[in-house]
């Protein structure tokens, strides 16, 4: 009997840990957002977006040699969470990994600035609420494909010579 109680407690602790972890947050976010988008008749892949509201911490175009000479593979997208107890995505940071453990913040996209035209229309039509809008935004932002596109956009903007 004591082993059943101990097993139940361990299972409960595991589930609580999963629920309050970043991995659990991502899993629940993805499953829930996918399900809700399917109910609306869309897939997450159908949602188009842009990074036009991204905030850059370096002037564009830049002449800083360490940034200009960096390879695309040296850039990484890191999620930023607003709370440690029950994590919620607050934005994505694009960092330059200069080596030797040195990283430099290049750009940041707060979740509030990540706009999705399809969701804007659904929100305007009253088909979704602001909370669901934010949830789907967070889900799309944490997708590896979105983070790769974000890195590509930052890399392109750094090397854009139109203002020179």
C-alpha positions as a printed NumPy array, in Angstrom:
array([[  0.   ,   0.   ,   0.   ],
       [  2.839,   2.376,   0.886],
       [  4.511,   1.687,  -2.469],
       [  1.263,   2.593,  -4.285],
       [  1.063,   5.876,  -2.397],
       [  4.728,   6.594,  -3.106],
       [  4.228,   5.768,  -6.799],
       [  1.172,   7.991,  -6.938],
       [  3.062,  10.832,  -5.29 ],
       [  5.973,  10.441,  -7.708],
       [  3.609,  10.417, -10.676],
       [  1.874,  13.512,  -9.315],
       [  5.19 ,  15.301,  -8.825],
       [  6.242,  14.355, -12.353],
       [  2.999,  15.687, -13.832],
       [  3.219,  18.904, -11.814],
       [  6.852,  19.31 , -12.886],
       [  5.907,  18.75 , -16.522],
       [  2.994,  21.169, -16.299],
       [  5.136,  23.899, -14.782],
       [  8.181,  23.344, -17.016],
       [  9.06 ,  25.035, -20.291],
       [  8.87 ,  21.702, -22.123],
       [  5.405,  21.07 , -20.707],
       [  4.337,  24.59 , -21.637],
       [  5.52 ,  24.09 , -25.225],
       [  3.797,  20.71 , -25.53 ],
       [  0.483,  21.949, -24.156],
       [  0.717,  25.13 , -26.243],
       [  1.322,  23.214, -29.467],
       [ -1.414,  20.634, -28.9  ],
       [ -3.978,  23.193, -27.792],
       [ -3.216,  25.721, -30.55 ],
       [ -3.256,  23.085, -33.29 ],
       [ -6.604,  21.769, -32.085],
       [ -8.164,  25.239, -31.873],
       [ -6.879,  26.255, -35.31 ],
       [ -8.297,  23.053, -36.838],
       [-11.692,  23.895, -35.299],
       [-11.499,  27.244, -37.086],
       [-10.663,  25.467, -40.35 ],
       [ -6.949,  26.287, -40.515],
       [ -3.621,  24.639, -39.847],
       [ -0.764,  26.358, -38.032],
       [  1.187,  26.132, -41.295],
       [ -1.514,  28.29 , -42.999],
       [ -0.754,  31.281, -40.808],
       [  1.482,  33.869, -42.503],
       [  3.568,  36.345, -40.55 ],
       [  6.314,  38.899, -40.864],
       [  9.035,  40.235, -38.638],
       [  8.559,  43.907, -39.482],
       [  8.118,  44.867, -35.826],
       [ 11.335,  43.257, -34.649],
       [ 13.487,  45.507, -32.481],
       [ 17.176,  45.602, -33.406],
       [ 19.823,  46.398, -30.818],
       [ 22.387,  47.268, -33.491],
       [ 22.047,  49.947, -36.119],
       [ 21.127,  48.685, -39.573],
       [ 23.043,  48.248, -41.732],
       [ 25.919,  47.743, -39.408],
       [ 29.651,  48.088, -40.036],
       [ 30.677,  46.245, -36.872],
       [ 33.151,  43.643, -38.193],
       [ 32.274,  40.952, -35.653],
       [ 28.618,  41.116, -36.708],
       [ 29.188,  41.597, -40.444],
       [ 31.652,  38.711, -40.688],
       [ 29.553,  36.288, -38.652],
       [ 28.162,  33.289, -40.462],
       [ 24.448,  32.624, -40.393],
       [ 25.103,  29.485, -38.332],
       [ 26.467,  31.65 , -35.51 ],
       [ 23.05 ,  33.237, -34.93 ],
       [ 20.533,  31.565, -32.667],
       [ 16.991,  32.271, -31.594],
       [ 16.31 ,  31.94 , -27.883],
       [ 12.934,  31.987, -26.212],
       [ 12.364,  34.41 , -23.38 ],
       [  9.885,  33.486, -20.683],
       [  8.158,  35.882, -18.327],
       [  7.83 ,  33.597, -15.323],
       [  9.793,  30.746, -13.844],
       [  6.909,  29.078, -11.989],
       [  4.417,  28.849, -14.847],
       [  6.369,  29.858, -17.932],
       [  4.748,  32.024, -20.576],
       [  6.56 ,  33.153, -23.679],
       [  7.274,  36.878, -23.686],
       [  9.388,  37.018, -26.854],
       [ 12.214,  35.668, -28.944],
       [ 15.775,  36.982, -28.839],
       [ 18.168,  36.591, -31.747],
       [ 21.699,  36.27 , -30.459],
       [ 25.079,  36.184, -32.129],
       [ 27.25 ,  33.467, -30.653],
       [ 30.714,  34.967, -31.066],
       [ 32.381,  31.949, -29.469],
       [ 34.064,  31.46 , -26.11 ],
       [ 30.657,  31.726, -24.422],
       [ 30.172,  35.297, -25.63 ],
       [ 26.734,  36.07 , -27.004],
       [ 25.441,  39.416, -28.199],
       [ 21.782,  40.375, -28.455],
       [ 21.101,  41.464, -32.024],
       [ 17.307,  41.575, -32.214],
       [ 14.228,  40.969, -30.111],
       [ 10.611,  40.299, -31.009],
       [  8.15 ,  40.692, -28.139],
       [  5.111,  38.483, -28.494],
       [  2.854,  41.557, -28.459],
       [  4.583,  42.819, -31.617],
       [  4.265,  39.522, -33.514],
       [  1.287,  40.097, -35.772],
       [ -0.518,  37.491, -37.826],
       [ -2.948,  38.882, -40.442],
       [ -5.2  ,  35.799, -40.409],
       [ -5.562,  35.99 , -36.632],
       [ -6.064,  39.766, -36.809],
       [ -9.058,  39.149, -39.09 ],
       [-10.446,  36.363, -36.884],
       [-10.093,  38.64 , -33.858],
       [-11.805,  41.505, -35.674],
       [-14.643,  39.188, -36.74 ],
       [-15.09 ,  38.035, -33.14 ],
       [-14.223,  34.416, -33.946],
       [-11.345,  34.343, -31.462],
       [-10.487,  36.218, -28.295],
       [ -7.258,  38.07 , -27.501],
       [ -6.119,  35.264, -25.187],
       [ -6.332,  32.687, -27.997],
       [ -4.571,  35.119, -30.353],
       [ -1.655,  35.342, -27.91 ],
       [ -1.586,  31.575, -27.413],
       [ -1.388,  30.881, -31.151],
       [  1.261,  33.604, -31.573],
       [  3.359,  31.95 , -28.881],
       [  2.921,  28.551, -30.499],
       [  4.02 ,  29.814, -33.913],
       [  6.968,  31.735, -32.436],
       [  8.435,  28.663, -30.754],
       [  8.277,  26.53 , -33.904],
       [ 11.788,  25.718, -35.152],
       [ 10.796,  26.813, -38.682],
       [  9.715,  30.242, -37.401],
       [ 12.931,  30.684, -35.44 ],
       [ 14.959,  29.73 , -38.524],
       [ 13.048,  32.271, -40.615],
       [ 13.667,  34.885, -37.935],
       [ 17.414,  34.202, -37.998],
       [ 17.335,  34.448, -41.791],
       [ 15.548,  37.798, -41.613],
       [ 18.032,  39.2  , -39.079],
       [ 20.957,  37.98 , -41.166],
       [ 19.436,  39.551, -44.282],
       [ 18.81 ,  42.88 , -42.535],
       [ 22.362,  43.   , -41.192],
       [ 23.765,  42.554, -44.679],
       [ 21.236,  44.792, -46.449],
       [ 23.148,  47.614, -48.18 ],
       [ 20.159,  49.698, -49.303],
       [ 20.837,  52.423, -46.719],
       [ 24.57 ,  52.668, -47.387]])
